[in-house]
Amino acid sequence: MSEQACVLIVEDSEADRALLDTHLSRDGFETEFACDGVEAWQMLDASPDRYDLVLLDRSMPRMNGMDLLKRIKSDHRFLIIPVILQSALVARDEVIEGIRGGAYYYLTKPYDVEMLMSVVRTAAADSAAARELQRRVRRGLQVLQLLDDAHFTFRTIEEARGLAAVLANACPDAEATVIGLTELLVNAVEHGNLGITYDDKSALLSDGTWAAEVERRLTLPENVSKRVDVGFHRNDTELRFTIADRGNGFEWTRYLDIDPRRAFDRHGRGILMARHVSFSSIEYRGCGNEVVATVVCCVPEAAAGSGAA
């Protein structure tokens, strides 16, 4: 890793704390510990920018993992921090509850070391990427908040990230919007125009060849002219992004909520994050190669009071 990521490990078992510290420290992570949810919340609240991810035990005294998870995800300061929920419980309902609570990463006990490190590295990489997106947004043009209608096209992953960082500045909560908008724009390139399937990406990430394969497919004759279209519209109550690619679509209903069978995969959370973190609503159209993402804005005071007696 280029920078040392700091992991807050929330675990009441001394033996598990020692085990996690050994594996994570060996891999270059900085670790800090809390014995329960109350102590962890005090640490997070005191230093909201210190931790890159939280490794959270589900069953603990005083404040358990689910209660702490709820508190973390209801606080805007921790909107993008990845939470890895760890538990001996592997029942489908338990996994769904954790994921719907905002833990998009899951581990089971006893630990499989390879799986542990894969999930932690993935979460740390996602955290670093999200923070970089937010840094881009802070450097963006606030004049975008004056934009009402616009149309854009792009074709590469880097262009997708750059456009998302700029367009997010048109939204009331730019740092939240940029996360989901980037996911949708990148999806339109890799899965839409380039035809990289979910299974393809799993294999490419495992081999470390995802970026190279994206670049290779971008140069193929059938893909050189493919672009993604992005429409932007603002009215008094909402902002709307319409994103259309040139692909054959996909079974988008499978990704609005994460399938427990995919809970341990290294990807597949983008649409879920966009839906719950960034947008008021997401609507896929037709075969799935067009998506409309909406941000509901505050209703102007004059409009809100127009019906008063």
SULKA-V994317 format. One record per pair of residues at least 24 apart in sequence whose C-alpha atoms are under 10 Angstrom apart, sorted by the first residue. I is the first residue (numbers start at 0). GAP is how many residues later the second one is. D is the distance in whole Angstrom. If there is no record, write none. Layout:
BEGIN
I|GAP|D / I|GAP|D
END
This chain:
BEGIN
0|26|9 / 0|27|7 / 0|28|9 / 0|120|9 / 0|123|9 / 0|124|9 / 1|26|10 / 2|25|9 / 2|26|9 / 2|125|9 / 3|24|6 / 3|25|6 / 3|26|6 / 3|27|10 / 3|48|9 / 3|120|10 / 4|24|5 / 4|25|6 / 4|26|8 / 4|45|9 / 4|46|8 / 4|47|6 / 4|48|8 / 4|116|9 / 4|119|7 / 4|120|9 / 4|122|9 / 4|123|8 / 5|24|5 / 5|25|6 / 5|26|7 / 5|44|7 / 5|45|5 / 5|46|5 / 5|47|7 / 5|48|9 / 5|118|9 / 6|24|5 / 6|25|6 / 6|26|8 / 6|43|9 / 6|44|6 / 6|45|6 / 6|46|5 / 6|47|6 / 6|48|7 / 6|76|10 / 6|113|9 / 6|117|9 / 7|24|5 / 7|25|6 / 7|26|7 / 7|32|8 / 7|35|9 / 7|36|9 / 7|42|9 / 7|43|6 / 7|44|8 / 7|45|6 / 7|46|5 / 7|47|6 / 7|48|8 / 7|75|10 / 8|24|5 / 8|25|6 / 8|26|8 / 8|27|10 / 8|31|8 / 8|44|9 / 8|45|6 / 8|46|5 / 8|47|6 / 8|48|8 / 8|75|10 / 9|24|5 / 9|25|6 / 9|26|6 / 9|27|7 / 9|28|10 / 9|29|9 / 9|30|6 / 9|31|10 / 9|44|7 / 9|45|6 / 9|46|5 / 9|47|6 / 9|48|9 / 9|50|9 / 9|54|10 / 9|55|8 / 9|58|10 / 9|75|10 / 9|76|10 / 10|24|5 / 10|25|6 / 10|26|9 / 10|29|9 / 10|44|8 / 10|45|7 / 10|46|5 / 10|47|9 / 10|48|9 / 10|49|7 / 10|50|10 / 10|53|10 / 10|54|9 / 10|75|9 / 11|24|6 / 11|25|9 / 11|44|10 / 11|45|8 / 11|46|10 / 11|47|8 / 11|48|6 / 11|49|8 / 11|52|10 / 12|44|9 / 12|47|9 / 15|41|10 / 15|93|10 / 15|94|9 / 15|95|9 / 18|92|9 / 18|94|10 / 19|35|9 / 19|91|9 / 19|93|9 / 19|96|9 / 19|97|10 / 22|90|8 / 22|91|10 / 22|93|9 / 22|94|8 / 23|92|9 / 23|93|7 / 23|96|8 / 23|97|10 / 26|90|8 / 26|94|9 / 28|91|9 / 28|92|9 / 28|95|9 / 34|25|8 / 34|26|9 / 34|27|10 / 35|24|6 / 35|25|6 / 35|26|7 / 35|27|6 / 35|28|7 / 35|29|8 / 35|32|9 / 36|24|8 / 36|25|7 / 36|26|5 / 36|27|6 / 36|28|6 / 36|29|9 / 36|30|8 / 36|31|6 / 36|32|9 / 36|34|10 / 37|24|7 / 37|25|6 / 37|26|9 / 37|29|10 / 37|30|8 / 38|24|9 / 39|28|8 / 40|27|7 / 40|28|10 / 40|30|8 / 40|31|8 / 43|28|9 / 43|33|10 / 43|34|9 / 44|27|9 / 44|30|10 / 44|32|9 / 44|33|10 / 47|29|7 / 47|30|7 / 47|33|10 / 48|28|8 / 48|29|9 / 48|32|9 / 50|27|10 / 50|30|8 / 50|31|10 / 50|76|10 / 51|26|10 / 51|28|9 / 51|29|6 / 51|30|7 / 51|31|9 / 51|71|9 / 51|72|7 / 51|73|9 / 51|74|9 / 51|75|6 / 51|76|8 / 51|79|9 / 52|25|10 / 52|27|9 / 52|28|6 / 52|29|5 / 52|30|6 / 52|31|8 / 52|67|8 / 52|70|7 / 52|71|6 / 52|72|10 / 52|73|10 / 52|74|7 / 52|75|10 / 53|27|7 / 53|28|6 / 53|29|5 / 53|30|6 / 53|31|8 / 53|49|10 / 53|66|9 / 53|69|9 / 53|70|10 / 54|27|9 / 54|28|6 / 54|29|5 / 54|30|6 / 54|31|7 / 54|48|10 / 54|50|9 / 54|51|9 / 54|52|9 / 54|65|8 / 54|68|10 / 55|27|7 / 55|28|6 / 55|29|5 / 55|30|6 / 55|31|9 / 55|47|9 / 55|50|10 / 55|51|10 / 56|27|9 / 56|28|6 / 56|29|5 / 56|30|6 / 56|31|9 / 56|50|9 / 56|51|10 / 56|52|10 / 57|26|10 / 57|27|6 / 57|28|6 / 57|29|5 / 57|30|9 / 57|31|9 / 57|40|9 / 58|27|9 / 58|28|7 / 58|29|9 / 58|30|10 / 64|33|9 / 65|31|9 / 65|32|7 / 65|35|8 / 65|36|10 / 65|37|9 / 66|34|9 / 68|29|8 / 68|32|7 / 68|33|7 / 68|34|7 / 69|28|10 / 69|31|6 / 69|32|8 / 69|33|10 / 70|30|10 / 71|29|10 / 71|30|9 / 72|28|8 / 72|29|6 / 72|30|9 / 72|204|9 / 73|27|10 / 73|28|10 / 75|100|9 / 75|201|10 / 78|96|9 / 78|97|7 / 78|198|7 / 78|199|10 / 79|46|9 / 79|47|7 / 79|48|10 / 79|50|7 / 79|51|8 / 79|54|10 / 79|95|9 / 79|96|8 / 79|99|8 / 79|193|9 / 79|197|8 / 80|42|9 / 80|43|9 / 80|45|9 / 80|46|6 / 80|47|10 / 80|49|9 / 80|50|9 / 81|38|10 / 81|40|10 / 81|41|6 / 81|42|8 / 81|43|10 / 81|44|8 / 81|45|6 / 81|48|10 / 82|37|10 / 82|40|8 / 82|44|10 / 83|32|10 / 83|35|8 / 83|36|8 / 83|39|8 / 85|24|10 / 85|25|9 / 85|30|10 / 86|24|10 / 89|170|10 / 90|169|9 / 91|167|9 / 91|168|6 / 91|169|9 / 92|167|9 / 93|166|9 / 94|163|10 / 94|164|9 / 94|165|6 / 94|166|9 / 94|168|8 / 95|161|9 / 95|162|8 / 95|163|8 / 95|164|6 / 95|167|9 / 96|163|10 / 97|165|10 / 98|158|9 / 98|159|8 / 98|160|9 / 98|161|9 / 98|164|8 / 98|170|10 / 98|173|10 / 99|157|8 / 99|158|8 / 99|172|9 / 99|176|9 / 101|170|10 / 101|171|9 / 101|174|9 / 101|175|9 / 102|160|10 / 103|154|8 / 103|159|7 / 103|160|9 / 103|161|10 / 103|163|10 / 103|164|9 / 103|165|7 / 103|166|10 / 103|168|9 / 103|169|8 / 104|157|10 / 104|158|7 / 104|159|7 / 104|160|8 / 104|161|9 / 104|162|10 / 104|164|9 / 105|154|10 / 105|156|10 / 105|157|6 / 105|158|6 / 105|159|9 / 106|156|9 / 106|157|7 / 107|156|9 / 114|149|8 / 114|150|10 / 114|151|10 / 115|148|10 / 117|88|9 / 117|146|9 / 117|147|9 / 117|148|8 / 118|145|8 / 118|146|8 / 118|147|7 / 118|148|10 / 119|146|10 / 120|145|9 / 121|143|10 / 121|144|6 / 121|145|8 / 122|143|9 / 122|144|10 / 125|141|10 / 128|50|9 / 129|45|9 / 129|46|10 / 129|48|8 / 129|49|6 / 129|50|10 / 129|52|9 / 130|44|9 / 130|48|9 / 131|33|10 / 132|28|8 / 132|29|9 / 132|31|9 / 132|32|6 / 132|35|10 / 132|42|8 / 132|43|10 / 132|45|7 / 132|46|7 / 132|49|8 / 133|31|8 / 133|34|10 / 133|40|8 / 133|41|5 / 133|42|8 / 133|43|10 / 133|44|7 / 133|45|8 / 134|30|9 / 134|40|9 / 135|25|9 / 135|26|8 / 135|28|9 / 135|29|6 / 135|30|8 / 135|32|10 / 135|33|10 / 135|39|9 / 135|42|9 / 136|25|9 / 136|27|9 / 136|28|5 / 136|29|7 / 136|30|9 / 136|31|7 / 136|32|7 / 136|37|7 / 136|38|7 / 136|39|10 / 136|40|10 / 136|41|7 / 137|27|9 / 137|28|10 / 137|30|10 / 137|31|8 / 137|36|9 / 137|37|8 / 138|26|9 / 138|27|9 / 138|30|10 / 139|25|7 / 139|26|6 / 139|27|9 / 139|28|9 / 139|29|7 / 139|30|10 / 139|34|10 / 140|24|9 / 140|25|7 / 140|26|9 / 140|27|10 / 140|28|7 / 140|29|9 / 141|24|9 / 141|25|10 / 141|26|10 / 141|27|6 / 141|28|7 / 141|29|10 / 141|32|10 / 142|26|8 / 142|27|8 / 143|24|8 / 143|25|6 / 143|26|5 / 143|27|8 / 144|24|6 / 144|25|4 / 144|26|7 / 144|27|8 / 144|89|10 / 145|24|7 / 145|88|9 / 146|85|9 / 146|86|8 / 146|87|7 / 147|84|7 / 147|85|6 / 147|86|5 / 147|87|7 / 147|88|10 / 147|91|9 / 147|92|10 / 148|82|8 / 148|83|5 / 148|84|5 / 148|85|6 / 148|86|9 / 148|90|10 / 148|91|10 / 149|80|8 / 149|81|6 / 149|82|5 / 149|83|7 / 149|84|9 / 149|91|10 / 150|78|7 / 150|79|6 / 150|80|5 / 150|81|6 / 150|82|9 / 150|90|10 / 150|91|9 / 151|75|10 / 151|76|8 / 151|77|6 / 151|78|5 / 151|79|6 / 151|80|8 / 151|91|10 / 152|73|10 / 152|74|6 / 152|75|5 / 152|76|5 / 152|77|6 / 152|78|9 / 152|90|10 / 152|91|10 / 152|92|10 / 153|31|9 / 153|35|9 / 153|72|9 / 153|73|5 / 153|74|5 / 153|75|7 / 153|76|8 / 153|91|10 / 154|30|10 / 154|31|10 / 154|33|9 / 154|34|7 / 154|35|10 / 154|38|8 / 154|39|10 / 154|63|8 / 154|68|9 / 154|69|8 / 154|70|8 / 154|71|7 / 154|72|5 / 154|73|6 / 154|74|9 / 154|90|9 / 155|29|10 / 155|30|8 / 155|32|10 / 155|33|7 / 155|34|9 / 155|37|10 / 155|58|9 / 155|59|9 / 155|62|8 / 155|70|10 / 155|71|8 / 155|72|9 / 156|25|9 / 156|28|8 / 156|29|6 / 156|30|9 / 156|31|9 / 156|32|7 / 156|33|8 / 156|54|9 / 156|57|8 / 156|58|9 / 156|61|10 / 157|28|9 / 158|26|9 / 158|27|9 / 158|30|10 / 159|24|9 / 159|25|5 / 159|26|6 / 159|27|9 / 159|28|9 / 159|29|8 / 159|68|9 / 160|24|8 / 160|25|7 / 162|67|10 / 166|65|9 / 166|74|9 / 167|110|10 / 169|62|10 / 169|64|9 / 169|69|8 / 170|63|10 / 170|67|9 / 170|68|7 / 170|69|10 / 170|124|8 / 170|125|9 / 170|126|8 / 171|67|10 / 171|123|9 / 171|124|9 / 171|125|7 / 171|126|9 / 172|105|8 / 172|106|10 / 172|122|9 / 172|124|10 / 173|104|9 / 174|103|9 / 175|98|9 / 175|101|6 / 175|102|5 / 175|103|9 / 176|97|8 / 176|100|7 / 176|101|4 / 176|102|7 / 176|118|8 / 177|96|9 / 177|99|10 / 177|100|7 / 177|101|10 / 178|91|9 / 178|94|8 / 178|95|7 / 178|98|8 / 178|99|7 / 178|100|10 / 179|90|7 / 179|91|7 / 179|92|9 / 179|93|6 / 179|94|4 / 179|95|7 / 179|96|9 / 179|97|7 / 179|98|5 / 179|99|7 / 179|113|9 / 180|60|9 / 180|62|10 / 180|89|9 / 180|90|10 / 180|92|10 / 180|93|7 / 180|94|10 / 180|97|7 / 180|98|9 / 180|112|8 / 181|88|9 / 181|92|9 / 182|86|9 / 182|87|5 / 182|88|7 / 182|89|10 / 182|90|8 / 182|91|7 / 183|59|8 / 183|60|10 / 183|86|7 / 183|87|7 / 183|90|8 / 183|107|8 / 183|108|10 / 183|109|9 / 184|43|8 / 184|44|9 / 184|45|9 / 184|58|7 / 184|59|9 / 184|60|9 / 184|106|10 / 185|42|10 / 185|84|10 / 186|58|9 / 186|83|8 / 186|84|9 / 186|102|10 / 187|39|9 / 187|40|7 / 187|41|9 / 187|55|8 / 187|56|7 / 187|57|5 / 187|58|8 / 187|59|8 / 187|61|10 / 187|101|8 / 187|102|9 / 187|103|9 / 188|25|9 / 188|29|9 / 188|37|9 / 188|38|8 / 188|39|7 / 188|55|10 / 188|56|7 / 188|57|9 / 188|58|9 / 189|24|7 / 189|25|10 / 189|27|9 / 189|28|9 / 189|55|10 / 189|57|10 / 190|54|9 / 190|56|8 / 190|57|9 / 190|58|8 / 190|59|9 / 190|98|9 / 191|34|10 / 191|35|10 / 191|36|9 / 191|52|9 / 191|53|6 / 191|54|6 / 191|55|4 / 191|56|7 / 191|57|7 / 191|58|8 / 191|96|9 / 191|97|7 / 191|98|10 / 192|24|9 / 192|25|9 / 192|29|10 / 192|30|7 / 192|31|10 / 192|32|10 / 192|33|6 / 192|34|7 / 192|35|8 / 192|51|10 / 192|52|6 / 192|53|5 / 192|54|5 / 192|55|8 / 192|56|9 / 192|96|9 / 193|24|7 / 193|26|9 / 193|28|9 / 193|29|7 / 193|30|10 / 193|32|9 / 193|51|10 / 193|52|9 / 193|53|7 / 194|28|10 / 194|51|10 / 194|52|7 / 194|53|8 / 194|54|9 / 194|55|10 / 196|53|9 / 197|52|10 / 197|69|9 / 197|70|8 / 200|65|9 / 200|66|8 / 200|67|9 / 201|63|8 / 201|64|7 / 201|65|7 / 201|66|9 / 204|61|8 / 204|62|9 / 205|60|9 / 227|61|10 / 227|62|10 / 228|61|9 / 229|60|10 / 229|61|10 / 229|62|10 / 230|61|9 / 231|60|10 / 231|61|10 / 231|62|10 / 232|61|10 / 233|60|10 / 233|61|9 / 233|62|10 / 233|63|10 / 234|61|10 / 234|62|9 / 235|60|9 / 235|61|8 / 235|62|8 / 235|63|7 / 235|64|7 / 235|67|9 / 236|58|9 / 236|59|6 / 236|60|5 / 236|61|6 / 236|62|6 / 236|63|8 / 236|66|10 / 237|42|9 / 237|56|7 / 237|57|5 / 237|58|4 / 237|59|5 / 237|60|8 / 237|61|9 / 238|40|10 / 238|41|10 / 238|54|8 / 238|55|6 / 238|56|5 / 238|57|6 / 238|58|7 / 239|39|10 / 239|41|10 / 239|42|10 / 239|52|7 / 239|53|6 / 239|54|5 / 239|55|6 / 239|56|9 / 240|38|10 / 240|41|10 / 240|50|8 / 240|51|6 / 240|52|5 / 240|53|6 / 240|54|9 / 241|40|10 / 241|41|9 / 241|42|10 / 241|48|7 / 241|49|6 / 241|50|4 / 241|51|7 / 241|52|9 / 242|41|10 / 242|46|8 / 242|47|6 / 242|48|5 / 242|49|6 / 242|50|8 / 243|40|10 / 243|41|10 / 243|44|9 / 243|45|6 / 243|46|4 / 243|47|7 / 243|48|9 / 244|43|9 / 244|44|6 / 244|45|7 / 244|46|9 / 245|43|7 / 245|44|9 / 246|40|9 / 246|41|9 / 246|42|6 / 246|43|9 / 247|39|7 / 247|40|8 / 247|41|7 / 248|35|10 / 248|36|9 / 248|37|8 / 248|38|5 / 248|39|4 / 248|40|4 / 248|41|8 / 249|36|10 / 249|37|6 / 249|38|5 / 249|39|7 / 250|33|10 / 250|36|8 / 250|37|7 / 250|38|10 / 251|31|10 / 251|32|7 / 251|33|9 / 251|35|8 / 251|36|6 / 251|37|9 / 251|39|10 / 252|31|9 / 252|35|9 / 255|26|9 / 255|27|10
END
